[in-house]
Amino acid sequence: MLKFGYLAMLLFTVVGSFWLEIILKIGVLRRIKRALLSIIPVAIPFIIWDAYAVANGHWKFDPEQILGIYGPFRIPLEEFLFFLIVPMAAIMTIEGVRTVKKHWPVGDEKR
C-alpha cells in the first residue's frame, strides 16, 4: 500500500480542488489549452531542476512510495503528474474564489 503514497497525495489534491469544476462550474477544463499554456512553461525548468538534483544525488524518490514507472531523466511518473496537477489545482482554486466573489478580476480579463 505504501507504493501508492505519492499517487495518493496527488489524488487528494485532485479531490480537494477539481470538484470546483463541477459544483461552481469554473470552466478551467473547458479552457484546458489556456491552462496548459500557463503550466507547461513553468513546469519545464522545474523538471530540469529535478533531473539535475536526482542525477547529482541531491535528492531521490523513495522507491517504496512510487509506482516504479519512470519517464525521461529517470524521474518518476508521479513527479511529472505533480507538475501538472498541483498548478491545475491552484488555478482551479483561484477560479473558485473568483466565482464566489462574483468574478473578481485577475489577469487579462475585461472589467
KAQUIDA-V84467 format. One record per pair of residues at least 12 apart in sequence whose ideal C-beta (glycine too) atoms are under 7 Angstrom apart, sorted by the first residue. I is the first residue (numbers start at 1). J is the second residue. D is the distance in Angstrom with one decimal. If there is no record, write none. Layout:
i->[I,I]
j->[J,J]
d->[D,D]
This chain:
i->[2,2,3,3,3,5,6,6,6,7,7,10,10,10,10,13,13,13,14,16,17,17,17,18,20,20,20,21,24,24,26,26,26,26,28,28,28,35,35,39,39,39,42,43,43,46,47,47,50,50,51,51,54,54,61,61,66,94]
j->[64,65,64,65,67,65,65,66,78,67,78,78,81,82,85,85,86,89,85,89,89,92,93,92,92,95,96,92,96,99,92,95,96,99,91,92,95,88,91,84,87,88,87,83,84,83,75,83,75,79,73,75,74,75,76,79,78,106]
d->[5.3,5.7,6.7,6.7,6.5,3.6,5.4,5.3,4.0,6.6,5.7,6.4,5.6,6.4,5.3,5.5,6.1,5.1,6.2,6.9,3.9,4.6,5.5,6.4,5.0,7.0,4.0,6.3,5.4,4.7,6.2,4.0,5.7,5.5,5.6,5.2,5.5,6.2,5.6,6.3,4.5,6.6,7.0,4.0,6.8,5.9,6.6,6.2,5.6,6.2,3.6,6.1,6.3,6.7,5.1,6.8,5.4,6.8]
